[in-house]
């Protein structure tokens, strides 16, 4: 991987206010690399946030293989539950596969789930879907397009691609 080289010329900035919007964010975030130490829950602000390096799937359509630093945050988060995410290993890298929403018993509340390679996941109990994805840093060329077998990575019924 080459070091970051240039700012994001076409910075992505997306908002999600429902499950359809969230699927679009999920497609852009597929295969993003997230350092465990760059994940935070701010209970006083009811905000969950992370910083990662997303593979730019849109740039790939133009023949460029690039990653870009991005930030993702959710508002109205009441509780966070993690499975397979070890907070005592802040330098561990997670590969984000998908972000989904499951409506709760009292809409518009529900659970946002972030699925990672290797079976790790984070569940956010939210008042409603309210998320923002923004490119926040440089982009750089990478040597290959992310590729892996998703058949063993996600629970049944979870999305399997952009």
C-alpha positions as CSV (number, residue, x, y, z in Angstrom):
1,X,0.0,0.0,0.0
2,X,1.3,3.4,-0.9
3,X,1.3,6.2,1.6
4,X,-1.5,8.8,1.4
5,X,-0.7,11.1,-1.5
6,X,-3.3,13.6,-2.3
7,X,-6.5,15.0,-0.9
8,X,-9.9,13.6,-1.8
9,X,-10.7,15.6,-5.0
10,X,-14.2,14.2,-5.1
11,X,-15.0,14.0,-1.4
12,X,-18.0,11.8,-0.6
13,X,-20.6,13.2,1.8
14,X,-23.8,11.2,2.3
15,X,-26.6,11.3,4.9
16,X,-28.8,8.3,5.7
17,X,-32.3,8.8,7.2
18,X,-33.9,5.5,6.4
19,X,-32.9,1.9,5.6
20,X,-32.7,2.6,1.9
21,X,-30.2,5.5,2.4
22,X,-28.3,3.2,4.8
23,X,-27.9,0.6,2.1
24,X,-26.2,3.2,-0.1
25,X,-23.8,4.1,2.7
26,X,-23.1,0.4,3.2
27,X,-22.2,-0.1,-0.5
28,X,-19.7,2.8,-0.3
29,X,-18.3,1.4,2.9
30,X,-17.9,-2.2,1.8
31,X,-14.3,-3.4,2.6
32,X,-13.4,-0.3,4.6
33,X,-10.6,-0.9,7.0
34,X,-11.2,0.3,10.5
35,X,-8.8,0.4,13.4
36,X,-10.5,-0.7,16.7
37,X,-8.9,2.4,18.4
38,X,-10.7,4.6,15.9
39,X,-14.2,3.5,17.0
40,X,-16.0,5.5,19.7
41,X,-19.3,5.7,21.5
42,X,-20.1,9.0,23.1
43,X,-23.1,8.2,25.4
44,X,-23.6,11.8,26.6
45,X,-24.0,12.9,23.0
46,X,-25.7,9.6,22.0
47,X,-23.3,9.4,19.1
48,X,-21.3,6.4,17.7
49,X,-18.4,7.3,15.4
50,X,-15.6,5.7,13.5
51,X,-12.8,6.6,11.1
52,X,-11.7,4.2,8.4
53,X,-10.1,3.8,5.0
54,X,-12.8,3.0,2.5
55,X,-12.1,1.5,-0.9
56,X,-13.4,3.9,-3.5
57,X,-15.8,1.7,-5.5
58,X,-16.8,4.6,-7.8
59,X,-13.1,5.3,-8.7
60,X,-12.8,1.7,-9.6
61,X,-15.4,2.2,-12.3
62,X,-12.9,4.8,-13.8
63,X,-10.0,2.3,-13.6
64,X,-8.5,3.7,-10.4
65,X,-7.8,1.5,-7.3
66,X,-7.8,3.9,-4.4
67,X,-8.7,4.2,-0.7
68,X,-9.7,7.4,1.1
69,X,-10.0,8.2,4.8
70,X,-13.6,8.6,5.9
71,X,-15.7,9.3,9.0
72,X,-19.0,7.7,9.8
73,X,-21.3,8.6,12.6
74,X,-24.7,7.7,13.9
75,X,-26.9,10.0,16.0
76,X,-29.6,9.0,18.6
77,X,-27.6,5.9,19.7
78,X,-29.0,4.5,23.0
79,X,-26.8,1.4,23.4
80,X,-23.8,-0.3,21.7
81,X,-23.1,-4.0,21.8
82,X,-20.0,-5.6,20.3
83,X,-19.2,-9.1,19.3
84,X,-15.7,-10.2,18.4
85,X,-14.3,-6.6,18.8
86,X,-11.5,-6.5,21.4
87,X,-11.2,-3.0,22.8
88,X,-7.9,-4.1,24.5
89,X,-6.4,-4.4,21.0
90,X,-6.8,-0.8,19.7
91,X,-4.4,-1.4,16.7
92,X,-6.4,-4.4,15.4
93,X,-7.9,-3.8,12.0
94,X,-11.5,-4.7,11.1
95,X,-12.8,-5.1,7.6
96,X,-16.3,-3.7,7.3
97,X,-18.6,-5.8,5.1
98,X,-22.0,-4.3,5.5
99,X,-24.2,-1.9,7.5
100,X,-27.9,-2.9,8.0
101,X,-31.0,-1.7,9.8
102,X,-33.6,-3.8,11.6
103,X,-36.8,-1.9,12.6
104,X,-37.7,-2.1,16.2
105,X,-41.1,-2.8,17.8
106,X,-41.7,1.0,18.0
107,X,-40.7,2.6,14.7
108,X,-38.7,4.5,13.8
109,X,-36.4,2.9,16.4
110,X,-34.4,-0.2,15.6
111,X,-30.9,-1.7,15.4
112,X,-28.1,-0.7,13.1
113,X,-25.6,-3.5,12.6
114,X,-22.1,-3.2,11.3
115,X,-20.8,-6.6,10.1
116,X,-17.0,-7.2,9.8
117,X,-15.0,-10.0,8.2
118,X,-14.2,-12.8,10.6
119,X,-17.6,-12.7,12.3
120,X,-17.2,-9.5,14.4
121,X,-20.1,-7.1,14.6
122,X,-21.4,-4.0,16.3
123,X,-25.1,-3.5,17.1
124,X,-26.4,0.1,17.7
125,X,-29.8,0.5,19.4
126,X,-31.0,3.7,17.7
127,X,-34.0,6.0,18.0
128,X,-34.1,6.2,14.2
129,X,-31.7,5.9,11.3
130,X,-29.6,9.1,11.3
131,X,-26.1,8.6,9.9
132,X,-23.5,10.6,8.0
133,X,-20.5,9.4,5.9
134,X,-17.8,11.9,4.9
135,X,-14.5,11.6,3.3
136,X,-12.1,13.4,5.7
137,X,-8.6,12.8,4.5
138,X,-6.2,11.9,1.7
139,X,-6.7,9.2,-0.8
140,X,-4.0,6.9,-2.1
141,X,-3.5,4.2,-4.7
142,X,-3.7,0.6,-3.7
143,X,-2.4,-2.5,-5.5
144,X,-5.5,-4.6,-5.7
145,X,-9.3,-4.5,-5.5
146,X,-10.6,-6.1,-2.3
147,X,-11.8,-9.6,-2.8
148,X,-13.0,-12.3,-0.4
149,X,-15.6,-15.0,-0.1
150,X,-18.6,-13.5,1.7
151,X,-20.4,-16.8,2.0
152,X,-19.0,-17.5,5.4
153,X,-18.7,-13.9,6.6
154,X,-22.3,-12.7,7.1
155,X,-25.3,-14.1,9.0
156,X,-28.1,-15.5,6.8
157,X,-30.3,-12.7,5.4
158,X,-27.6,-10.0,5.6
159,X,-26.6,-8.3,2.3
160,X,-23.7,-9.9,0.4
161,X,-22.4,-7.0,-1.7
162,X,-22.8,-3.4,-2.9
